[in-house]
């Protein structure tokens, strides 16, 4: 192939690449929170949809590009770090106990501080992504990239009774000036939004009316009972064949 | 010729205003200073690299002031210095100190002063045109472009121990950059943001070196 053909092919490739979709797999660091731990053993269940969450926006006008933002892995890492620092003990649940009690195996996530052992859970948290929106300078004409998300949380008793159900929003933005490109800017905005989600959850969890009410009942029950992870009215869930950790 | 042209800078005019309420209460010793960006405005974001530039300027001073980087500080104290939770007034520090693990973490970091930087650099005007082409014989550009940048920043100094605002520094800079192109574009950039950073950084350095 002649040098001219090679140059032409390369130029055409570059031009065609500019027409492709922007894809962002969100990556960032999520620190553990500096908080007084809530004295609760919390089970957490990330649904398949949550773990693989992604957002796709098709270009609606000429000159725009499709956008694919994959937040699943990053938000799982963020919640692992957050919950591990917020609660006395956190247990991962592959399935909800009342759905498949025997297979409700707990996984260890040692590096995030989430402890191991299928144990007597005090409550089970199930987070969901309700909505994600993004904005780039092309849309808003201001020099920032923005990501907005709304999470919905369900808090269950170990038997599957709903204790609380609430939503929280989060927001992250980042300027374009110091970024290398639009994808890096959207990534950083998404990381900021996830950090904001963690901050909002951390400072608001005990202020959610239903959660506060449950915690009050739980703690008053725990005061009457020797602290072994069991409060009156809360039957510990012990998957068959597994013993509670001492 | 290119190297010579690259060394040329556009013109920048800058002004720095300082308002000091009280000086540094005591020698910093092994205590540290942290420079943080305010991120509460809806239409702009204080650039992290500007905040880092101010921090570097202070730490380069002869007194060897320890400056904790913004990212290290907000990570170590997560989630208390996120845009949603960051204290807006010095009196809010008391509220933070009620959280025992946070009080301990702050004590370990020996933070004596927090400098909040708020502001932005914007492109106020641009004009000119440039055309570039590529052909069998080669590639090249021809034309002339010019643009104006304006930087406006304010740094507010909090005494963490006494929980009060002790100083306020404002810096404004503007400048015009040029890009003539005769085959090769030659950018002549006015260091507007760098000038604002130097202005604020120098005043902060003097502030922390007063005693």
Interface residues (C-beta under 8 A of the other chain):
Chain A: X4 X11 X29 X31 X32 X33 X34 X35 X36 X142 X143 X144 X173 X174 X175 X177 X178 X192 X195 X196 X198 X199 X200 X202 X203
Chain B: X39 X43 X44 X45 X47 X48 X49 X75 X76 X77 X78 X79 X80 X82 X83 X84 X85 X99 X100 X101 X102 X105 X120 X121 X122 X134 X136
